[in-house]
């Protein structure tokens, strides 16, 4: 199937320190459930199993005989079923899902409920449309999605094209509609809902290390400087910089309650999906924003007192808190276009379990190694575009038992879910 980028599921199993009998598996997965509208994703998720079977059977039988609309929907259904098969195979207790579009505000959970009811609750094939090797259904009693800056119109001319309030360039985070590229969470464990902290409105300028993007690409005939601006000028006006939000989507701290034989433990899930450090024209806007969205978590786990959430509460994470950093961070410490030193600083933070970021439990896969990417650690790559960009790593207070990336090599179970020439 064409048109889908794949960012692979990254997972890690930990034992709560002092509670060795309790093991949990935590995973981050960019699902690529981006759609032209939230309503389209809702419709796909509401498609019953019998309707799915009819679409898939027609596709396998003679896809060229299908009308364009049914063929497109069949391909989307197959994609969703493949993703569900991966989740059922890996069986994470906690799953962070990037690019699961929502209504913008995170109030409408219908698409997530549909994903559970019509896909995760039905056995899926590890061989995709070939069938067989059926995986057991999996149920997540707790699910949540969050407000996002993507597609949320700022009303300003943030892309300097002379037209204020025009999407996608003038949204607080790139998106053609509010809710595009959002992220969600599914969990076996309860969330302390009243203790969830979001940082959607945190201002970029309020990060102490932030620098305003300036025009640095000054003589590129393919990327002319916008009218009224010159080489070296600030990209944002003073008024825009005062209100510009840091998070391209959101930064969220979700406390989950994990029952253990020795009592309940709270683990903070630190979720985000920074903008990719590419697609810049005359500035390093995206590159700088990616750097600073990652820097936010460095400051947060270090207890930064200057931080404030959307309810006005100040400060970062408490010193003894268990946590997981999770999400598609769009940054590789060894390669790629981003500021590598920032993601490296996060991975090497003393409060992080470095066995899971740079040591023996750094997640790897045979599929990535087989792809022979031209990077220092090809086995650590988490995306089919050849970079390590996805993360799910714990605090140093949690003991790591195993880790991995779901990317089967040739001959391994599940290969067709990731690499199907059809």
Buried (B, 14 or more C-beta within 10 A) or exposed (E): BEEBEBBBBBBBBBBBBEBEEBBBBBBBBBBBBBBEEBEBBBBBBBBEEEEBEBBBEBBBEEBEEBEEEBBEBBBBBBBBBBBBBBBBBBBBBBBBBBBBBBBBBBEBBBBBBBBBBBBBBBBBBBBBBEEEBBBEBBEBEBBBBBBBBBBBBBEBBBBBEEEEEBBBBBBBBBBBBBBBBBBBBBBBBBBEEEEBBBBBBBBBBEBEEBEBBBBEBEEEEEEEBBEEBEEEBBBBBEEBBEBBBBBBBBBBBBBBBBEBEEEEBBBBBBBBBBBBBEEBBBBBBBBBBBBBBBBBBBBBBBBBEEBBBBEEEEBBBEEEBBBBBBBBBBBBBBBBBBBBEBBBBBBEBEBBBBBBBBEEBBBBBBBBBBBEBEBEBBBBBBBBEBBBBBBBBBBBBBBBBEBBBBBBBEEEEBBBBBBBEE
